[in-house]
Amino acid sequence: MMNPRFQSFLYRFFRSPKGHSLLQQEKVIIDQALEQVFGLYLVQLGIVSSDDLLANSRANCKVMIDTHWHRFHGARFVAADFDYLPLKSDSVDVVVLPHTLEAVTDPYHILRQVDDVLIAEGNVLITGFNPAGCRIMRNLFGEHRRYFKKANLVRAHRIIDWLSVLGYDIEMVSYTSPSCLMKSDSSEKRWKWVEAFERLLEKMGLNFGNTYCILAKKRVSSPTPVGLNWRISNWLAVNKGRSVVSNRSHQTHHNRVEKDS
């Protein structure tokens, strides 16, 4: 089930100066992920901004799915309930979820549906707010707290665990910069010591970027029947036994013919 209040809030929030600066940082890591994926059909579940997040995608056919009607140039739109996606199984090459898991009550259910519609070796791209991000924590306790506290903010490592259970290989995990360490909210220039501090945090496994992006590929495994080895050995033994019996019966028949003659 969708949380329309949070989704509509994001649509307004990303138009504000502070929200738009976050969105621009997020688009950078989205473009980095889209450079690594190919395919014919790309589906975006959930529209949280008037900006086209798929502008740099090389997919031939782009489809937007949302509960409310929107218009985007170069993409087709389908209005549908996220609990029942109108997509055929094994039919989509790439699925993009921009903050979609934060606007639903059951994120794992959405991931299972995505897994059903993705083809073998298809990709899923997920973005979300990092609850440990400086500006996200400000929003959790600031003027937008009533919206952010109702959102289903999920940490990146938890989504990675869900994807691993579903049988996905993690291709990329990226974070935007911790903007609290910027000179100003509107400036994109960072101090060198900030960049060095971020690299150090990443090596330690700590990420305080405000937004994350996860790119995962659906794993293809060739099933091996249980007990295949011992079954093959039994078949070989049976075949050898049959060949021996066949030879013996042939020799017996040959001896009888000689005696009769």
C-alpha positions in Angstrom: 0.0 0.0 0.0 1.3 3.5 -0.9 1.8 6.4 1.4 0.5 9.2 -1.0 1.1 11.9 1.6 4.9 11.3 1.7 5.1 10.8 -2.1 3.3 14.1 -2.8 5.5 15.8 -0.1 8.6 14.6 -2.0 7.3 16.1 -5.2 7.0 19.5 -3.5 10.2 19.0 -1.4 12.4 18.4 -4.4 11.2 21.7 -5.9 12.4 23.7 -2.9 16.0 25.0 -2.9 17.3 22.6 -0.3 15.4 19.6 -1.7 16.5 20.4 -5.2 20.1 20.5 -4.2 19.7 17.0 -2.7 18.0 15.8 -5.9 20.9 17.1 -8.0 23.4 15.2 -6.0 21.2 12.1 -6.2 20.9 12.4 -10.0 24.7 12.2 -10.2 24.9 8.8 -8.6 21.8 7.6 -10.6 23.5 8.5 -13.8 26.6 6.6 -12.7 24.4 3.5 -12.1 22.5 3.9 -15.4 25.8 3.9 -17.3 26.2 0.3 -16.2 22.9 -1.1 -17.3 21.5 -2.0 -20.8 18.2 -3.3 -22.0 15.2 -2.7 -24.1 12.5 -2.1 -21.4 13.1 0.1 -18.4 10.3 0.7 -15.8 10.3 3.4 -13.1 8.0 2.7 -10.2 6.9 5.9 -8.5 7.4 9.5 -9.6 8.8 11.8 -6.9 10.0 14.7 -9.0 9.2 16.7 -12.1 12.8 16.2 -13.2 13.5 13.3 -15.5 15.7 10.9 -13.5 16.1 8.6 -16.6 17.3 11.3 -19.0 20.7 9.6 -19.5 19.3 6.1 -19.7 20.1 4.2 -22.9 16.9 2.0 -22.7 14.8 2.0 -25.9 11.5 2.0 -24.1 10.8 3.8 -20.8 7.7 3.2 -18.8 6.6 5.2 -15.8 4.2 3.7 -13.3 2.5 5.6 -10.6 -0.8 5.8 -8.8 -1.5 9.3 -10.1 -1.3 10.5 -13.7 1.9 12.3 -14.8 3.4 13.3 -18.2 7.0 12.9 -19.2 8.5 13.5 -22.6 10.1 10.3 -24.1 8.4 7.9 -21.7 5.0 6.1 -21.5 2.9 6.4 -18.4 0.7 3.7 -16.7 -1.5 4.4 -13.7 -1.6 1.3 -11.5 -1.7 0.0 -7.9 1.8 -0.9 -6.7 0.5 -4.0 -5.0 -0.6 -5.4 -8.3 1.8 -4.4 -11.0 0.4 -4.8 -14.6 3.6 -6.3 -15.9 4.3 -9.7 -17.4 6.7 -12.0 -15.6 10.3 -12.0 -17.0 9.6 -9.0 -19.3 11.6 -6.0 -18.0 15.3 -5.4 -18.3 15.7 -2.6 -15.6 13.5 -1.4 -12.8 14.2 1.9 -11.1 12.8 2.6 -7.6 13.4 6.3 -6.7 12.4 6.5 -3.0 9.6 4.0 -3.8 10.4 1.7 -0.9 10.0 4.6 1.5 6.5 5.4 0.3 5.0 1.9 0.7 4.0 -0.1 3.8 5.6 -3.3 2.7 9.0 -2.7 0.9 9.8 -6.4 0.7 6.6 -7.1 -1.1 7.5 -4.6 -3.8 10.9 -6.2 -4.2 9.3 -9.6 -4.7 7.1 -8.1 -7.5 10.2 -6.5 -9.1 11.9 -9.9 -9.0 9.0 -11.5 -10.8 8.9 -9.0 -13.7 12.7 -8.8 -14.2 14.4 -11.0 -16.8 17.4 -13.1 -16.0 20.4 -10.9 -15.3 18.1 -7.9 -15.2 18.9 -4.9 -13.0 17.1 -3.1 -10.2 18.2 0.4 -9.1 17.0 1.7 -5.7 17.5 5.1 -4.2 16.6 6.2 -0.7 17.3 8.6 2.1 20.0 7.6 4.6 18.6 7.9 8.1 22.1 8.7 9.3 22.6 11.5 6.9 23.0 15.0 8.4 20.3 16.8 6.4 17.9 13.8 6.8 18.3 13.9 10.5 17.6 17.6 10.4 14.3 16.9 8.5 13.4 14.2 11.0 13.5 16.7 13.8 12.8 19.9 11.9 10.0 21.5 9.9 9.3 18.4 7.8 9.4 15.9 10.7 5.7 14.9 10.3 6.4 13.7 6.8 9.7 12.0 7.3 8.7 10.2 10.5 5.8 8.6 8.6 8.0 7.5 5.8 9.5 4.0 5.8 13.2 5.0 5.9 15.2 1.9 5.3 19.0 1.7 5.6 21.0 0.6 2.6 22.4 -2.5 4.3 19.0 -3.8 5.1 17.9 -3.5 1.4 21.2 -5.3 0.5 20.2 -8.1 2.8 16.8 -8.4 1.2 18.3 -8.4 -2.3 20.8 -11.1 -1.2 17.9 -13.3 0.0 16.1 -12.9 -3.3 19.3 -13.9 -5.2 20.8 -10.7 -6.4 24.4 -9.6 -6.8 25.2 -6.1 -5.6 26.9 -4.2 -8.4 27.2 -0.8 -6.9 26.4 1.1 -3.7 27.0 4.9 -3.8 26.2 7.7 -1.4 25.9 11.4 -1.9 28.0 13.8 0.1 27.2 14.7 3.7 26.0 18.2 2.8 26.2 19.4 6.3 29.9 19.7 5.7 29.4 21.9 2.6 30.1 25.6 2.7 26.5 26.2 1.9 23.4 24.2 0.8 23.4 25.7 -2.7 27.2 25.3 -3.3 28.5 22.2 -5.0 32.2 23.0 -4.2 33.6 20.9 -1.5 36.7 21.3 0.6 39.5 18.8 0.0 39.5 17.7 3.6 35.9 16.9 3.3 36.6 14.5 0.4 39.4 12.9 2.3 37.2 12.5 5.3 34.5 10.9 3.2 36.9 8.4 1.7 38.2 7.5 5.2 34.6 6.9 6.4 33.9 4.7 3.4 36.9 2.5 4.2 35.7 2.2 7.8 32.3 1.1 6.5 30.6 4.3 7.7 28.5 6.4 5.3 26.7 9.6 6.3 25.7 10.7 2.8 22.1 11.9 2.7 21.0 9.7 -0.2 22.2 6.3 -1.4 21.9 4.4 -4.6 22.0 0.6 -4.9 22.4 -1.2 -8.2 21.8 -5.0 -8.2 21.7 -7.7 -10.8 19.3 -10.7 -10.8 21.5 -13.8 -10.4 21.0 -16.7 -12.8 21.8 -20.1 -11.4 21.6 -23.4 -13.2 19.8 -25.8 -10.9 21.5 -29.1 -10.1 19.3 -32.0 -9.2 19.9 -33.3 -5.7 21.7 -36.6 -5.7 22.8 -36.4 -9.3 26.3 -37.9 -8.7 25.1 -41.1 -7.0 22.3 -41.5 -9.6 24.8 -41.3 -12.4 27.0 -43.9 -10.7 24.1 -46.2 -10.3 23.2 -45.8 -14.0 26.7 -46.7 -15.0 26.7 -49.8 -12.8 23.4 -50.9 -14.3 24.6 -50.3 -17.8 27.8 -52.3 -17.1 25.8 -55.1 -15.6 23.5 -55.2 -18.6 26.4 -55.3 -21.0 28.0 -58.2 -19.1 24.7 -60.1 -19.1 24.3 -59.5 -22.8 27.8 -60.8 -23.5 27.2 -63.9 -21.4 23.9 -64.7 -23.1 25.6 -64.3 -26.5 28.4 -66.7 -25.6 25.9 -69.3 -24.3 23.9 -69.1 -27.5 27.1 -69.4 -29.5 28.2 -72.6 -27.6 24.8 -74.2 -28.1 25.0 -73.6 -31.8 28.5 -75.2 -31.9 27.3 -78.3 -29.9 24.2 -78.8 -32.2 26.4 -78.6 -35.2 
